Amino acid sequence: MKTFSEQEGRCSLFFKESQPFWHLWTPENHPVFLPDKEAFMAAMSILAICARMIPEVRIITFQLMTNHLHQTLAGSLGDCMRLFSLFKKYLTKYLKARGFTVWLAFGDITPRSLESLQDLRNVITYNNRNGYVVSPNETPFTYPWGANAYYFNYAAKARYRECGQALNRESRRRLLHAHDADTLRRPIITVDGYACPMDFCDIALGENLFRCASHYFREVSRNIESQKAIAREIGETIYYTDDELFGVVLSLCQEKFDGMRPALLPVSAKQELAALLHYEYNAGNKQIQRMLRLDATVVSAMFPQRG
């Protein structure tokens, strides 16, 4: 078994040999531009076609949301912006043809250079968590509209190999409302009716930036502080499950109150923690009540809710 230093050295080598890396995202505070499942399916396949048309860019991971998107890419900034512009162009044409016009120009992309291996890891896991944090019926390993489900997931990869079907030329034309992808030589493979991220994303490179599967799992499920930092930097609102927040509460109790259990804290200490959870971690009133066993009237007085 390789040592920790050997594993980190291998990851660092992949990072150095594959630079530059970019995090591209559109604003969260934007109207819905993917209104239904059909639109999500089309967006997945359109992105795959665009990736084939600009092979200089490697998509490490991405996530499509109803009103914004995230991409983690390897390649020159110019090529990465070309990929986004192409995707935006064809998605706009597709949605216009379906009669959706309100959302058009669905937000300008913002690029950020990822200068360190840990920064890149944080962004990959942030992107792969993005659908999960807003959808209570999903996990970072099941959300269907991104590359997240294929990270260290042998079953998903096997399904791609066994069930994949080629997206034919006529289907590509219908998606793009153009013949621009007619000359693509390598087929785009679909699963469940839309392009499979295993086919057009460099999942192997993304995985090689982590020491092993368990390292990735820890980062995607427990590295809450890095997720909070990225959300603050890019202006997004991120929410946490009760399990995640309770881990934060225990850590704060250890740091500020000599490890005293949250339920045993005096009311003044609970109020101090409540303020931190509310302002730093976007915790809702009911979450704060559950975490701290603080009376509902006290929490409501601290954080009045509208409506």
DRENGUTOR-930583 format. One line per 2 residues: number of its first residue (from 1); their letters; for each residue x negated, y negated, z of N, C-alpha, C. Coordinates in pm, whole numbers, plus 32768, in hexadecimal, padded with zeros to 4 digits. Example, Ala and Ser with C-alpha at 12.3 -4.5 7.8 and 13.67 -1.06 7.14 Angstrom:
<nodes>
1 = AS = 7AD9/8239/830C/7B32/81C2/830C/7AD8/814A/830C | 7AFB/80E1/82C4/7AA9/806A/82CA/7AF6/7FFD/8313
</nodes>
This chain:
<nodes>
1 = MK = 7FAB/8078/8000/8000/8000/8000/7FA8/7F83/8000 | 7FCC/7F22/7FAD/7F7D/7EA8/7FA5/7F8F/7E54/8023
3 = TF = 7F25/7E0C/8047/7F2C/7DB4/80BB/7F7C/7D38/8098 | 7FA1/7CED/8101/7FE9/7C6F/80ED/7F99/7C12/8092
5 = SE = 7F17/7C07/80A9/7EC3/7BAD/8059/7EBF/7BD9/7FC7 | 7EB8/7C5A/7FB0/7EB8/7C8C/7F27/7F3D/7C6F/7EE1
7 = QE = 7FAB/7C81/7F29/802E/7C66/7EEF/803D/7BD2/7ECE | 8014/7B7B/7F2C/801D/7AEB/7F14/7FC2/7AC1/7EA1
9 = GR = 7F4C/7AFF/7E99/7EF0/7AE0/7E2C/7F2B/7B03/7DA5 | 7F70/7B74/7D9E/7FB1/7B9D/7D22/801E/7B39/7CFB
11 = CS = 806F/7B0F/7D5D/80D9/7AAD/7D42/809D/7A29/7D12 | 8032/79FD/7D55/7FF1/797F/7D30/7FBB/7984/7CA2
13 = LF = 7F88/79F8/7C7A/7F54/7A07/7BF2/7FC5/79F9/7B8C | 8036/7A39/7BA5/80A9/7A2A/7B4B/80D4/7998/7B44
15 = FK = 80D4/7954/7BB6/80FB/78C7/7BB9/809D/7873/7B63 | 801B/7884/7B77/7FB9/7832/7B2F/7FBA/784E/7A99
17 = ES = 7FCC/78CC/7A73/7FC7/78F0/79E6/8045/78CA/799A | 80B2/78AD/79E2/8133/7893/79A1/8160/7802/79AB
19 = QP = 8112/77AA/79E8/8137/771E/79F4/8141/76DC/7969 | 818C/766B/7963/81D4/7627/79CE/8260/765F/79E4
21 = FW = 8294/7646/7A5D/831B/766E/7A82/836F/75F3/7AA0 | 83F1/75FE/7A85/844B/758C/7A98/84CE/75BB/7AD7
23 = HL = 8505/7566/7B2B/858F/7575/7B5B/85E1/750B/7B14 | 8644/7536/7AC5/869D/74DB/7A80/872B/74EF/7AB6
25 = WT = 876F/7481/7AD1/87F8/748C/7B04/884A/7415/7AD6 | 88CD/7429/7AD3/892A/73BB/7AB9/896D/7396/7B3C
27 = PE = 89A2/731D/7B47/89DB/72EF/7BC6/8A51/7344/7BF4 | 8A58/7356/7C77/8AC5/73A4/7CB2/8B48/7356/7CB0
29 = NH = 8B3F/72D0/7CC0/8BB8/727E/7CC7/8BE7/7258/7C3A | 8C14/72BD/7BF1/8C3F/72AC/7B67/8CBF/72FB/7B52
31 = PV = 8D17/72CD/7AF9/8D92/731A/7ADF/8D74/73A6/7AAA | 8DD4/73FD/7ABA/8DC7/7487/7A8A/8DB1/7489/79F3
33 = FL = 8D4D/74D5/79C6/8D3C/74E7/7936/8D41/757A/790C | 8D44/75D5/796C/8D5D/7662/794C/8DE0/7688/7993
35 = PD = 8E50/767A/794F/8ED2/7682/7991/8F07/770F/79AA | 8ED0/7774/7966/8F08/77FA/7977/8E9E/7863/7956
37 = KE = 8EC4/78E1/796A/8E65/794F/7954/8E36/7953/78C3 | 8E8F/7939/7866/8E68/793B/77D9/8DFB/78D5/77BC
39 = AF = 8E05/7861/77FA/8D9F/77F9/77E6/8D1A/7824/7823 | 8D1D/7862/7899/8CA2/7895/78D6/8C60/78FE/787D
41 = MA = 8CB1/795A/7849/8C7B/79C3/77F2/8C39/7986/7776 | 8C7D/7924/773B/8C45/78E3/76C4/8BC3/789A/76E6
43 = AM = 8BC1/7855/7759/8B49/780B/7781/8AD2/7868/7794 | 8AEA/78DD/77CD/8A7E/793F/77DE/8A44/7967/7757
45 = SI = 8A9B/7984/76F7/8A6A/79B0/7674/8A2B/793E/7625 | 8A62/78C6/7633/8A26/7852/75EF/899A/7837/7625
47 = LA = 8989/7841/76A8/8904/782E/76E1/88A3/7898/76AD | 88D1/7914/76A0/887B/797F/766B/8850/7960/75DB
49 = IC = 88AE/7930/758A/888D/790E/74FF/8825/789D/74FC | 883B/7838/754F/87DC/77C7/7554/8752/77F6/7581
51 = AR = 874E/7853/75E1/86CE/7888/760F/8684/78CF/759F | 86CE/7916/7549/8691/7958/74D6/865C/78F1/7471
53 = MI = 86A4/7881/7465/867E/781B/7403/8606/77CA/7431 | 85EB/77C8/74B4/8575/7781/74E9/8525/77E4/753E
55 = PE = 84DD/783F/74FF/8497/78A8/7549/8421/7875/759A | 83FA/77F7/7585/838B/77BF/75D3/83AE/77B0/7667
57 = VR = 842F/77B0/7686/845E/77A1/7710/8484/7829/7749 | 8458/7843/77C2/8481/78BC/7809/84E1/7894/7879
59 = II = 8557/78CC/7877/85B8/78B1/78E1/859B/7911/7953 | 856F/78DB/79C3/8550/792E/7A38/85D1/7955/7A7F
61 = TF = 8628/78F6/7A91/86AF/7910/7AC3/8705/7897/7AA5 | 8788/78A7/7AB5/87E4/7838/7AA0/8866/785A/7AE7
63 = QL = 88BA/77F5/7AF8/893F/780A/7B31/899E/77A4/7AF5 | 8A0E/77D5/7AC4/8A78/777F/7A8F/8AE6/7774/7AF7
65 = MT = 8B0F/76F9/7B15/8B7D/76DF/7B70/8BEB/7698/7B21 | 8C5F/7686/7B5E/8CCE/7648/7B15/8CAC/75BC/7AE4
67 = NH = 8C5C/7571/7B33/8C44/74E5/7B10/8BB0/74BE/7B0B | 8B56/751E/7B19/8AC7/74FF/7B0D/8A79/757E/7AF2
69 = LH = 89F8/756E/7AD9/89A6/75E4/7ABF/8919/75CE/7AF4 | 88D3/763F/7B05/8847/763F/7B2D/87F9/769A/7ACF
71 = QT = 877F/7671/7AAF/8725/76C6/7A60/8699/76BD/7A9C | 8657/772E/7AA8/85C9/7732/7ACB/8581/7767/7A51
73 = LA = 8528/7714/7A19/84EF/7732/7997/8456/772C/799A | 8418/7776/7940/8388/776F/7929/8373/7742/7899
75 = GS = 8321/76DA/7888/8308/76A4/7803/82ED/760F/780C | 82CE/75D2/779C/82B7/7542/779D/833A/74F9/77BA
77 = LG = 8330/7483/77F3/83A9/7437/7812/83F7/7418/7793 | 83B0/73F7/7727/83F4/73D9/76AA/8446/744E/7678
79 = DC = 840D/74C7/767D/8455/753D/764F/84CB/755C/76AC | 84B7/754A/772E/8524/7564/778E/8598/7504/7777
81 = MR = 857A/7486/775B/85E4/7426/7741/8628/7444/76BB | 85DD/7477/765A/861A/74A1/75DB/867D/7512/75F2
83 = LF = 8657/7570/7647/86B1/75DF/7665/8733/75AC/76A1 | 8729/7552/7703/87A2/751E/7740/87F5/74D0/76DB
85 = SL = 87B4/747D/768A/87FE/742C/7628/8849/7484/75C5 | 8808/74F1/759B/8848/754D/753F/88C0/7592/7581
87 = FK = 88AC/75BD/75FC/8919/75FC/7646/898E/759D/7656 | 8970/7522/767A/89D9/74BE/768C/8A24/74A4/7608
89 = KY = 89D9/749D/759B/8A15/7485/7518/8A7A/74F2/74F3 | 8A4F/756E/74FF/8AA7/75DB/74D3/8B19/75F5/7536
91 = LT = 8AFE/75E4/75B5/8B6B/75F5/7616/8BD4/7589/7603 | 8BA7/7510/75E4/8C04/74A3/75C9/8C5E/74C5/7551
93 = KY = 8C22/74F7/74E7/8C70/751B/7470/8CD4/7589/748F | 8CA6/75EC/74DC/8CFF/765C/74FE/8D77/762A/7550
95 = LK = 8D5D/75DA/75B5/8DC9/75AE/760C/8E25/754A/75C6 | 8DED/74F7/7570/8E41/749D/7521/8EA3/74ED/74CC
97 = AR = 8E71/7559/7492/8EC7/75AD/743D/8F37/75ED/748D | 8F22/75FF/7510/8F8B/7636/7564/8FE4/75C9/75A0
99 = GF = 8FC9/754C/757E/901F/74E0/75AB/8FF6/749E/762D | 8F7F/74BF/7662/8F4F/7480/76DD/8EF7/7409/76B8
101 = TV = 8F23/7392/76E1/8ED9/7319/76BB/8EB4/72C0/7731 | 8EF0/72D5/77A5/8EDB/727A/7816/8E4C/727E/7849
103 = WL = 8E12/72F3/784D/8D92/730A/788E/8D1A/72E5/7836 | 8D30/72BD/77B9/8CC5/72B8/7756/8C49/726D/7787
105 = AF = 8BD7/7297/7757/8B54/7266/7783/8B3D/7289/7815 | 8B55/7307/7838/8B60/7335/78C0/8AE8/7318/7919
107 = GD = 8ABB/729F/791C/8A50/7279/7977/89C8/7282/7936 | 8977/721D/794B/88EE/7221/7919/889B/727C/7971
109 = IT = 883E/72C1/7933/87E9/731D/797B/877D/72D0/79C6 | 8758/7300/7A3A/86EB/72C6/7A87/867D/732E/7A94
111 = PR = 8602/730F/7A66/8596/7371/7A73/853C/7352/7AEC | 850D/73BA/7B2D/84A8/73AA/7B97/843B/7412/7B83
113 = SL = 83C0/73E4/7B80/834F/743E/7B70/8338/748D/7BF2 | 8321/750F/7BE5/830A/7566/7C58/8275/7582/7C60
115 = ES = 8234/7540/7CBF/81A2/753C/7CC1/8161/75A9/7D15 | 81AE/75EF/7D66/8173/7656/7DBB/81C6/76D5/7DB2
117 = LQ = 8185/7745/7DD3/81C9/77C5/7DD0/8240/77C7/7E30 | 822F/7792/7EA9/829C/7796/7F09/8310/773C/7EDE
119 = DL = 82F0/76CB/7EA2/835A/7674/7E6E/83AA/76BD/7E03 | 8365/7704/7DAC/83A9/7751/7D43/83FE/77C0/7D80
121 = RN = 83C9/7806/7DE2/8418/786E/7E26/8497/7832/7E64 | 8487/77C0/7EA5/84FA/7780/7EE6/8566/775D/7E81
123 = VI = 853E/772A/7E0C/859E/7702/7DA7/85E1/777C/7D68 | 8595/77E7/7D50/85D1/7861/7D1A/863D/7893/7D79
125 = TY = 861E/789A/7DFA/8681/78CE/7E59/86F4/786B/7E6B | 86D7/77E9/7E65/8742/7786/7E6C/87A3/7799/7DF9
127 = NN = 876D/77A7/7D80/87C3/77BA/7D0B/8811/783C/7D15 | 87CF/78A6/7D42/8811/7928/7D48/8879/7932/7DB8
129 = RN = 8877/78D4/7E15/88DC/78CC/7E7F/894F/786F/7E5B | 8941/781F/7DF3/8999/77AD/7DDE/8A2B/77D4/7DD0
131 = GY = 8A49/783E/7D86/8AD4/786A/7D79/8B0C/78A4/7DF8 | 8AB7/78EA/7E42/8AE1/792B/7EBE/8B0B/78C6/7F29
133 = VV = 8AC7/7855/7F30/8AE4/77F8/7F9E/8B6B/77B3/7F8E | 8BA4/77B7/7F14/8C27/7778/7F02/8C95/77DE/7EE6
135 = SP = 8C71/785C/7ED7/8CD5/78C2/7EB8/8CD4/792E/7F24 | 8D39/7930/7F79/8D3A/798F/7FEA/8D46/7A21/7FBE
137 = NE = 8D68/7A39/7F40/8D76/7AC2/7F10/8CF7/7AF9/7ECE | 8C8A/7AAC/7ED0/8C0F/7AD5/7E8D/8B9A/7AD7/7EEF
139 = TP = 8B31/7B1D/7EC5/8AB1/7B1A/7F0B/8A49/7AE8/7EA6 | 89CD/7ACD/7ED2/8966/7AA6/7E70/8946/7B15/7E0C
141 = FT = 897F/7B8E/7E22/8961/7BFF/7DCC/89D9/7C28/7D76 | 8A48/7BE1/7D82/8ABF/7C05/7D34/8AF5/7B93/7CDF
143 = YP = 8AD5/7B16/7CFE/8B0A/7AA7/7CAF/8AE7/7ABE/7C1C | 8B4B/7ABE/7BC2/8B33/7AEE/7B3A/8AF9/7A89/7AD8
145 = WG = 8AF9/7A07/7AFB/8AD9/79A2/7A97/8A4C/796B/7AAA | 89EC/79C5/7AAB/8961/799F/7AB8/890A/7A1B/7AAF
147 = AN = 8888/7A09/7AC9/882A/7A7A/7AC3/8818/7ABC/7B4A | 8855/7A85/7BB2/883F/7AB2/7C3C/8856/7B47/7C51
149 = AY = 88BC/7B80/7C10/88E1/7C0B/7C2A/8879/7C6F/7BFC | 8818/7C43/7BAC/87B6/7CA0/7B73/8732/7CA0/7BBE
151 = YF = 8725/7C49/7C20/86A8/7C44/7C6D/86A0/7CBC/7CCA | 863C/7D11/7CB5/8623/7D87/7D07/86A0/7DDF/7D13
153 = NY = 86EA/7DEB/7CA6/8767/7E38/7CA6/875E/7EA3/7C3A | 8735/7F1B/7C61/8721/7F86/7BFF/87A4/7FB1/7BBE
155 = AA = 8811/7FB0/7C09/8891/7FDA/7BD1/88BF/7F7C/7B63 | 88B0/7EF8/7B79/88D8/7E97/7B13/8882/7EA5/7A97
157 = KA = 8801/7EBD/7AA9/87A8/7ECE/7A36/87CA/7F4C/79E8 | 87ED/7FB6/7A30/8812/8033/79ED/8892/801F/799D
159 = RY = 88F1/7FD5/79D4/896F/7FBC/798D/8954/7F6E/790C | 88F8/7F0F/7911/88D3/7EC4/7899/889B/7F23/782F
161 = RE = 8844/7F7F/7857/8809/7FDC/77F7/8870/803E/77BE | 88CF/8065/7811/892C/80CF/77E9/89AC/809B/77A6
163 = CG = 89D7/8022/77CD/8A5A/7FF1/779F/8A52/7F7B/7740 | 89DB/7F48/7726/89CE/7ED0/76D5/89FA/7EE5/7645
165 = QA = 8A36/7E7B/760E/8A60/7E7B/7582/8A30/7DFA/7540 | 8A10/7E01/74C0/89DA/7D8E/7479/8A47/7D27/745B
167 = LN = 8A22/7CA9/7467/8A7B/7C3B/7441/8A67/7C24/73AB | 8ACB/7C40/735C/8AB8/7C3C/72CB/8AB8/7BAC/7295
169 = RE = 8A97/7BA1/7216/8A88/7B1E/71D8/8B0B/7ACF/71DB | 8B7B/7B10/71C1/8BFB/7AC8/71C0/8C1C/7A91/724A
171 = SR = 8BFC/7ADD/72B1/8C15/7AAE/733A/8BBE/7A35/7359 | 8B42/7A38/732B/8AE9/79C5/7341/8B20/7949/72FA
173 = RR = 8B52/795B/7282/8B8A/78E9/7238/8C03/78AF/7280 | 8C59/7907/72B4/8CD1/78D6/72FB/8CAC/7889/7379
175 = LL = 8C45/78B3/73BD/8C1A/786E/7437/8BDD/77E6/7419 | 8B88/77E1/73B3/8B41/7765/7394/8B90/7709/733A
177 = HA = 8BF6/773F/72F5/8C3C/76F5/728C/8BD6/76C0/7227 | 8B76/7719/7208/8B0A/76F8/71AB/8AC7/777A/7180
179 = HD = 8A77/776F/7115/8A2B/77E2/70E2/8999/77DC/7112 | 897C/7786/7171/88F1/776A/7197/88A5/77E3/71CD
181 = AD = 88ED/7846/7200/88AA/78BB/723A/88AD/7934/71DE | 88CF/791E/7160/88DB/798F/7103/8856/79D6/70ED
183 = TL = 87E9/798E/70F9/8766/79C8/70D8/8722/7A0D/714E | 8763/7A0F/71C2/8726/7A52/7235/8711/7AE5/7214
185 = RR = 8699/7B15/722D/8678/7B9F/7209/869A/7C01/7278 | 8676/7BDE/72F2/868C/7C3C/7360/871A/7C2E/7393
187 = PI = 8764/7C9C/73A4/87EF/7C92/73D2/87F9/7C5E/7462 | 8867/7C1D/747E/8886/7BF4/7507/88E2/7C5D/7542
189 = IT = 88BD/7C91/75B5/8906/7CFF/75F2/896B/7CCA/7658 | 89E5/7CFA/764E/8A50/7CD1/76A9/8A77/7D45/7706
191 = VD = 8AA7/7D20/777B/8AE5/7D7C/77DA/8B63/7D38/780D | 8BD2/7D80/780F/8C52/7D47/7839/8C82/7CD6/77DE
193 = GY = 8C53/7CD6/7762/8C87/7C77/7702/8C39/7BF6/76F4 | 8BCC/7BE6/773C/8B7B/7B6C/772D/8AE7/7B90/773D
195 = AC = 8A90/7B36/7710/8A00/7B51/770D/89CD/7B72/7798 | 897C/7BDA/77A0/8946/7C07/7820/88C3/7BBE/783E
197 = PM = 88B6/7B81/78B3/883A/7B3B/78D5/87BC/7B91/78CB | 87C9/7C13/78DD/8755/7C6B/78CE/871B/7C60/7842
199 = DF = 876C/7C3C/77E2/8743/7C39/7757/86FC/7BB7/7731 | 871D/7B47/7775/86E3/7AC8/7748/869B/7A7B/77B7
201 = CD = 8694/7AB5/782E/8649/7A77/789B/85CD/7ACB/78BB | 8566/7A8B/78ED/84EC/7AD2/7913/84F7/7AF9/79A6
203 = IA = 854C/7B5B/79C0/8562/7B8A/7A49/84E1/7BC1/7A83 | 8492/7C07/7A31/8416/7C44/7A61/83B7/7BD9/7A98
205 = LG = 83A9/7B69/7A52/8354/7AFE/7A83/838A/7AC8/7B07 | 840D/7AB2/7B0E/8448/7A80/7B8B/842D/7ADD/7BFF
207 = EN = 843B/7B5F/7BE8/8423/7BC0/7C54/8390/7BC2/7C7C | 8337/7BB1/7C1C/82A8/7BB5/7C3B/8276/7B3B/7C89
209 = LF = 82CD/7ADA/7C9B/82AA/7A66/7CEE/82C6/7A80/7D82 | 8300/7AF3/7DA0/8318/7B1E/7E2A/82C4/7B9A/7E45
211 = RC = 829F/7BAB/7EC1/8245/7C1A/7EE3/8286/7CA1/7ECB | 8307/7CAA/7EE7/8350/7D28/7ED8/83E5/7D09/7EE8
213 = AS = 8438/7D71/7EDB/84C9/7D5E/7EE5/84F2/7D2B/7F6F | 84B5/7D60/7FD7/84DB/7D35/805E/84B4/7CA3/8076
215 = HY = 8444/7C77/803B/841D/7BEA/8046/8486/7B91/8003 | 84B1/7BB9/7F8A/8519/7B6C/7F46/8598/7B67/7F99
217 = FR = 85C0/7BD9/7FD1/863B/7BDE/801F/8633/7B80/8098 | 85C2/7B7F/80DB/85B3/7B23/814E/85BF/7A93/8121
219 = EV = 8581/7A72/80B0/8585/79E8/8081/8613/79BE/805A | 865B/7A17/8017/86E0/79F2/7FE6/8748/79F4/8055
221 = SR = 872F/7A3E/80C0/8795/7A4C/8128/8775/7A02/81AA | 86F5/79E0/81C2/86D3/79A7/8244/868B/7920/823F
223 = NI = 8656/78FB/81CD/8605/7881/81C8/8660/7807/81BB | 86AB/77EF/8225/8714/7788/8222/86D9/76FC/8218
225 = ES = 866A/76E4/825C/8631/765D/825E/8606/7631/81D2 | 85CB/768C/8184/85A2/7665/80FD/861B/7648/80A6
227 = QK = 8689/7693/80BA/8703/767A/806E/873B/75EF/808E | 8738/75CE/810E/8769/754A/8139/8714/74DA/80FC
229 = AI = 8691/74EF/80FA/8637/7489/80C6/864E/7471/8031 | 8662/74DB/7FE4/867A/74CC/7F55/8700/7487/7F3D
231 = AR = 8767/74B0/7F86/87EA/7472/7F76/87E3/73DC/7F91 | 879B/73B7/7FF9/878E/7328/801B/8743/72DF/7FAC
233 = EI = 86DB/731C/7F77/8688/72DC/7F11/86D6/72C2/7E91 | 872D/7321/7E6B/8773/7312/7DEB/8801/72DD/7DFC
235 = GE = 8827/72BD/7E78/88A8/727E/7E8F/891D/72DB/7E8C | 8909/735B/7EAE/8977/73BB/7EB1/89A3/73D5/7F40
237 = TI = 8A20/7401/7F4B/8A56/742A/7FCC/8A50/74C2/7FD2 | 8A09/74F7/8034/89FE/7587/8041/8A40/75B2/80C4
239 = YY = 8A84/7621/80C0/8ACB/7653/8135/8A8E/76D8/8160 | 8AA1/76FA/81DE/8A64/7772/8217/8ACF/77CB/8255
241 = TD = 8AB5/784D/8252/8B0F/78AB/8294/8AFD/78A1/832A | 8B5A/78DD/8374/8B4D/78DE/8407/8ACD/7923/8432
243 = DE = 8AA9/7991/83F1/8A2F/79D9/8416/89B4/7980/8403 | 89B0/7938/8393/893F/78E0/8379/8939/786F/83DF
245 = LF = 89AD/7833/83FA/89AF/77C5/845A/898C/77F2/84E7 | 89B8/786A/850B/899C/7898/8593/8905/78AD/85A5
247 = GV = 88C1/78D9/853B/8830/78E3/8542/87F0/785B/8558 | 8827/77F4/8518/87F6/776B/852C/880E/7740/85BC
249 = VL = 8886/775E/85F1/88A7/7738/867B/8846/7778/86DE | 882B/77F7/86CC/87CE/783C/8727/8743/77FE/8720
251 = SL = 8718/77DB/86A9/8696/779B/8699/8692/7714/86DE | 86FD/76C6/86D0/8703/7642/8711/8707/7650/87A9
253 = CQ = 874D/76B6/87D9/8752/76CD/886A/86C7/76F0/88A0 | 867E/773E/8852/85F7/7763/887A/859C/76E8/887F
255 = EK = 85AE/7692/881D/8559/761B/8811/857B/75B0/8878 | 85FD/759C/8891/8627/7529/88E1/8653/754C/896F
257 = FD = 8680/75C8/8985/86BE/75E8/8A06/8688/7669/8A43 | 8607/7681/8A2D/85C2/76F3/8A6B/8605/7779/8A4E
259 = GM = 8640/7785/89DA/8679/7804/89B3/86FF/7826/89F3 | 873D/77C6/8A36/87BF/77E0/8A75/8826/7805/8A0B
261 = RP = 887C/7865/8A2A/88E3/788F/89CC/8943/781B/89B0 | 8971/780C/8934/89C8/779B/8910/8A43/778F/8969
263 = AL = 8A82/7800/8989/8AFD/77FB/89D8/8AE6/77C7/8A65 | 8A6B/77D0/8A97/8A4D/77A9/8B21/8A1C/7719/8B2D
265 = LP = 8A0C/76D5/8ABD/89D9/764C/8AC0/8A40/75ED/8AFE | 8A12/7584/8B40/8A70/751D/8B70/8AAF/74D4/8AF9
267 = VS = 8B1F/7495/8B13/8B69/7454/8AA7/8B13/73ED/8A5E | 8AC2/73A1/8AA6/8A6F/733A/8A65/8A0D/737A/8A02
269 = AK = 89D3/73ED/8A26/8977/7432/89CD/89C1/746A/8954 | 8A39/749F/896B/8A89/74D1/88FB/8AAB/7460/889A
271 = QE = 8AC8/73E9/88D2/8AE8/7378/887C/8A6E/734E/8829 | 89F8/7356/8865/897D/7337/881C/8969/7399/87A8
273 = LA = 897F/741A/87C5/8974/747F/875C/89E0/746E/86F3 | 8A58/744A/871E/8AC6/7437/86C0/8AA4/73CA/865A
275 = AL = 8A67/735E/868A/8A41/72F2/8630/89DA/7321/85CA | 8979/7371/85F7/8915/73A6/859B/8955/7402/8533
277 = LH = 89AE/7458/855F/89F0/74B4/8501/8A46/7468/849D | 8A8A/7401/84CC/8AE3/73B4/8475/8A94/7364/840E
279 = YE = 8A30/7318/843B/89EB/72BC/83E3/8979/72FC/8394 | 8937/735F/83CE/88C4/739C/838C/88E8/7418/833B
281 = YN = 8954/745F/8364/8974/74DE/8324/8A01/74E5/82EB | 8A46/7472/82E7/8ACC/746A/82AB/8B30/74CD/82EA
283 = AG = 8B1E/74EB/8368/8B79/7548/83AC/8C02/7508/83BE | 8C6B/7554/83A5/8CF2/7523/83BC/8D17/752A/844F
285 = NK = 8D84/74E5/8472/8DAE/74E1/84FE/8DC9/756B/8538 | 8E0D/75BF/84ED/8E2D/7644/8520/8DAF/7698/8531
287 = QI = 8D4F/7687/84D6/8CD0/76CD/84E6/8C89/76A1/8566 | 8C89/7620/857E/8C47/75EC/85F7/8C8B/7622/8674
289 = QR = 8D0F/7626/8672/8D57/765F/86E5/8D2F/76F0/86FB | 8D26/773E/868F/8D02/77CC/869C/8C72/77DD/86CB
291 = ML = 8C18/778E/8694/8B8A/779D/86B4/8B6C/777B/8746 | 8BAD/7710/8777/8B89/76D8/87FA/8BF3/76EE/8865
293 = RL = 8C63/772A/883C/8CD3/7738/889B/8CF3/76B2/88DB | 8CFB/764F/8886/8D19/75C7/88B0/8DAD/75AC/8896
295 = DA = 8DEF/756B/88F3/8E7E/7554/88E8/8E9F/7507/8868 | 8F0D/752F/8829/8F35/74F4/87A9/8F4D/745E/87B4
297 = TV = 8F82/7431/8824/8F9D/73A0/8833/8F1B/7352/883A | 8EB4/738C/8877/8E31/734A/887F/8DF5/733D/87F3
299 = VS = 8DFA/73AB/87A6/8DC2/73AA/8720/8E0E/7349/86C6 | 8E92/734A/86D0/8EE3/72EF/867F/8EC9/725D/869E
301 = AM = 8EB0/7242/871D/8E90/71B7/8744/8E09/718D/870E | 8DAA/71EB/8706/8D26/71CB/86D2/8D28/71B8/863B
303 = FP = 8D75/720F/85F7/8D76/720F/8564/8E05/7211/8531 | 8E49/719D/8537/8ED5/7198/8509/8EE0/71C2/8477
305 = QR = 8F43/7213/845A/8F59/7244/83D2/8FCA/71F9/8390 | 8FB7/71D8/8312/901E/718D/82C9/908B/71EB/829A
307 = G = 90FF/71B5/828F/916F/71FE/8253/91AC/7264/82AD
</nodes>
